[in-house]
């Protein structure tokens, strides 16, 4: 299986349970790896792969209008987009809040799912 990765994508999102987190969007850092059909590389055909530009734009659009209490729920939402709508067979996501606590650079979650697990 071939993989596409997107590293350290910055997005603004409403996520959190604390009042200060609900008051305004915060910057999250998202890294993704996801499986793509081997046929794309074999045929040098962009129409047979998952376009990373479309993935990035879709994630940004969705996170701009939604609120999640937990990073875990946000991660599962993004994974469902990749598995169900983009047709990826496998996804790994890492999501981090930046500078959320004094003396801590990043706090986050990492989730991995496949279509076989659904």
N, C-alpha and C positions, 0 to 999 in steps of 0.2 A: 504494500500500500504506500502510495506517495503521500506526503504531508505538506501542507502549507502552514507557515507560522506567521503570526503577527505579534511582535514584541513591544511591550511598554507603550501601548496605545493609551493616550490620555483622553478621558471622557468626563463630562460634567454629569452628575447624577444625584438624584435625591435618594439617599439610603441611610438608614439608621433609625434607632428608637429613641434617642435622646433629643430633647427639645432643640438643642443647638444644632443637631444634625438635620432636624426637620425644617429649620428656619431658612436654609439656603442650600442650593446644590453644592456638592463638594467634588473635588477632582479625584477620580479613581484611576488606577493604572491597571490595564487589562492586558494579559498575554494569552494568546490562543495558539493551539496547534490542532489541526483537523485534517482528517483523511480526505483524499480526493481520488476520483477514478484514475486508474493507470492509463486509460485510453487517451487522456488529454496529452500526456507526454509522448505516447506512442505515435499519435497522429499530428502532434504539434498544432492542436486545435483548441482555441480558447473556449469554444462553445461546449467542450466536453469536460470542463473543469468547474470548480467553484471559484468565482471571481472575488479576490480579496477586497477589491474596492467596494463591491456591492455588500459584502459582509460588514465592513467597517461603517459604511453609510447607514446600513440597516440598524446596527447596534446603536450608533449615536442617535438616530431618530427615535428609536424605542425608549432609550434611557432618558431622553429629554422630556418625555411625557408621562413617565411612570414613577412611582415611589415603591421602594422595597424596604422592609424593616431589616432584613438580613442579607449580607453578602452571599450567603449560601443560596437564598431564593433567587437573587439576581443571577448568580452563576447558572442555576438550573434553567432559568428562563433563556439565557443566551445559548446554552447547550441545546435546548429544545429547538430554537431557531435553526441552528446548524444541522441538527439531525433530521428534523421534520421538514423544514422549508427548503434548505439548501441541499439536502440529501447526503450529507457527510456520514460515513459509516462509523466514525470515531472522533471524539472531541476531548481535549484537555484545556481547561481554563484556569488561570490564576488571576485573582482580583485582589487589589490592595488599596486600602485607604492610606493616604500619605500624611505624615505628620499629625496623626490623630491624638497621640499622647506624647507628653514631654519625654524626650530622650529615646523615642522610638521612631525610626524612619518610616516603617511600613507595617501595617497589620492587615492580614488578609486570609483568603481561603484558596485552596486548589481542589478542583473537582475533575474527575475523568469519567466519561460515559461512552457507551457504544450503542448502536442500534440493537444489538443482540440483547442488551440488558433491559430494553424497554418493552 
